[in-house]
Amino acid sequence: MAFIKERAKKGTDFTVHVEKVLELVSNGESVQKSCQIVGIARTTFLSHVDSDSYARARTAFADVRFDRMTDLVKDCLEGKIEPHAFRAAMDAEKWILARTHPKYNEKLMLELSGGVKIGVKECEAKAAEAKTALEAIRAARGENQDLTEDELYVSEVKKP
């Protein structure tokens, strides 16, 4: 989709320009390229766009990029793209998607809300359990229970 470049002047209502940029971004164009096509500075666009509209456009951008990946697979299977070119293009699309929208990120993000409440007595009890388990392991291995972990490591390394 091509728009005629219009250089925005000072005092201009940027609503029309912002809407054009959002439309281009929603269709899979980068923000920088969309701003160049419309003729508005990226910083000006970002200062005039509302966050909800921008978030919706970025989600649509990610969906379009995902659809491009589907098209790449189809083209590769039909022999229109060489496999190594396909792999490079697919890796680039995956990289862009992972940074564009969280639903396409390959990393699992775990969010904890609230807090973990543990009392001093419970903490001391867990420490005692861990110490008992460590002593049992040392006894099973026949190790000197008076040595610290660092000393045990050094003694293990020095053994012939």
C-alpha positions as CSV (number, residue, x, y, z in Angstrom):
1,M,0.0,0.0,0.0
2,A,1.6,3.3,-1.1
3,F,0.9,6.7,0.4
4,I,2.1,9.9,-1.1
5,K,4.8,11.4,1.0
6,E,3.6,14.5,2.8
7,R,6.1,16.3,4.9
8,A,4.4,17.3,8.1
9,K,4.8,20.9,9.1
10,K,5.0,22.4,12.5
11,G,1.6,22.9,14.0
12,T,0.1,20.1,11.9
13,D,-2.5,17.8,13.3
14,F,-0.6,14.5,13.2
15,T,-3.8,12.3,13.5
16,V,-3.9,11.5,9.8
17,H,-0.2,10.8,9.7
18,V,-0.4,8.6,12.8
19,E,-3.3,6.6,11.4
20,K,-1.5,6.0,8.1
21,V,1.6,4.8,9.9
22,L,-0.5,2.5,12.1
23,E,-2.2,1.1,9.0
24,L,1.2,0.3,7.4
25,V,2.5,-1.3,10.6
26,S,-0.6,-3.4,10.9
27,N,0.1,-4.6,7.3
28,G,3.6,-5.8,8.3
29,E,5.7,-2.8,7.5
30,S,8.3,-1.7,10.1
31,V,7.6,1.5,12.1
32,Q,10.7,3.2,10.6
33,K,9.7,2.4,7.0
34,S,6.1,3.3,7.6
35,C,7.2,6.7,9.0
36,Q,9.4,7.3,6.0
37,I,6.6,6.4,3.6
38,V,4.2,8.8,5.3
39,G,6.8,11.5,5.8
40,I,6.8,11.8,9.5
41,A,9.7,11.4,11.9
42,R,9.6,8.2,14.0
43,T,10.0,10.2,17.2
44,T,7.1,12.4,16.2
45,F,4.9,9.4,15.5
46,L,5.8,7.8,18.8
47,S,5.0,11.0,20.7
48,H,1.6,11.3,19.1
49,V,0.3,7.7,19.0
50,D,-1.7,6.4,21.8
51,S,-0.4,3.2,23.4
52,D,-3.6,1.1,22.8
53,S,-3.6,1.8,19.0
54,Y,0.1,1.1,18.8
55,A,-0.2,-2.2,20.7
56,R,-3.0,-3.3,18.4
57,A,-0.9,-2.4,15.4
58,R,2.2,-4.3,16.7
59,T,0.0,-7.3,17.4
60,A,-1.3,-7.2,13.8
61,F,2.3,-6.7,12.6
62,A,3.3,-9.9,14.4
63,D,0.4,-11.8,13.0
64,V,1.3,-10.7,9.5
65,R,4.9,-11.8,10.0
66,F,3.7,-15.1,11.3
67,D,1.6,-15.5,8.1
68,R,4.7,-14.8,6.1
69,M,6.4,-17.7,7.8
70,T,3.5,-19.9,6.7
71,D,4.0,-18.7,3.1
72,L,7.7,-19.4,3.3
73,V,7.0,-23.0,4.3
74,K,4.6,-23.4,1.4
75,D,7.0,-21.9,-1.0
76,C,9.8,-24.1,0.2
77,L,7.7,-27.3,-0.1
78,E,6.7,-26.3,-3.6
79,G,10.4,-25.8,-4.5
80,K,10.2,-22.0,-5.1
81,I,12.8,-21.4,-2.4
82,E,16.1,-23.2,-1.8
83,P,16.1,-25.0,1.6
84,H,19.1,-23.0,3.0
85,A,17.6,-19.7,1.9
86,F,14.3,-20.9,3.5
87,R,16.2,-21.6,6.8
88,A,17.8,-18.2,6.8
89,A,14.5,-16.4,6.1
90,M,12.7,-18.5,8.7
91,D,15.3,-17.8,11.3
92,A,15.1,-14.0,10.6
93,E,11.3,-14.1,10.8
94,K,11.4,-16.1,14.1
95,W,13.9,-13.6,15.5
96,I,11.7,-10.6,14.6
97,L,8.6,-12.3,15.9
98,A,10.2,-13.2,19.2
99,R,11.1,-9.6,19.8
100,T,7.9,-8.1,18.4
101,H,5.2,-9.9,20.4
102,P,5.4,-12.0,23.6
103,K,2.9,-14.7,22.3
104,Y,5.5,-15.6,19.6
105,N,8.5,-15.7,22.0
106,E,10.1,-19.1,22.4
107,K,11.1,-18.5,26.0
108,L,8.7,-19.4,28.7
109,M,8.1,-16.5,31.0
110,L,6.9,-17.2,34.5
111,E,5.4,-14.4,36.5
112,L,4.8,-14.7,40.2
113,S,2.3,-12.5,41.9
114,G,2.1,-12.0,45.5
115,G,5.0,-13.1,47.7
116,V,6.5,-16.1,49.2
117,K,6.0,-16.0,53.0
118,I,8.3,-18.1,55.0
119,G,9.0,-17.7,58.7
120,V,12.4,-17.8,60.4
121,K,11.6,-21.1,62.1
122,E,10.6,-22.7,58.7
123,C,13.7,-21.3,57.1
124,E,15.9,-22.8,59.9
125,A,14.1,-26.1,59.6
126,K,14.8,-26.3,55.9
127,A,18.4,-25.4,56.5
128,A,18.7,-28.2,59.1
129,E,17.1,-30.7,56.7
130,A,19.6,-29.7,54.0
131,K,22.5,-30.0,56.4
132,T,21.3,-33.5,57.5
133,A,21.0,-34.6,53.9
134,L,24.5,-33.3,53.1
135,E,25.9,-35.2,56.1
136,A,24.1,-38.4,55.0
137,I,25.6,-38.1,51.6
138,R,29.1,-37.5,53.0
139,A,28.7,-40.5,55.3
140,A,27.6,-42.7,52.4
141,R,30.6,-41.7,50.4
142,G,32.9,-42.2,53.4
143,E,34.0,-38.6,53.4
144,N,35.3,-36.6,56.4
145,Q,32.3,-34.8,57.8
146,D,34.4,-32.1,59.3
147,L,35.6,-30.7,56.0
148,T,33.8,-27.9,54.3
149,E,32.5,-28.2,50.7
150,D,35.5,-26.3,49.3
151,E,37.9,-28.5,51.3
152,L,36.1,-31.6,50.0
153,Y,36.4,-30.4,46.4
154,V,40.2,-29.7,46.9
155,S,40.7,-33.1,48.5
156,E,38.8,-34.9,45.7
157,V,41.0,-33.1,43.1
158,K,44.3,-33.9,44.8
159,K,43.5,-37.7,45.0
160,P,45.7,-39.7,42.7
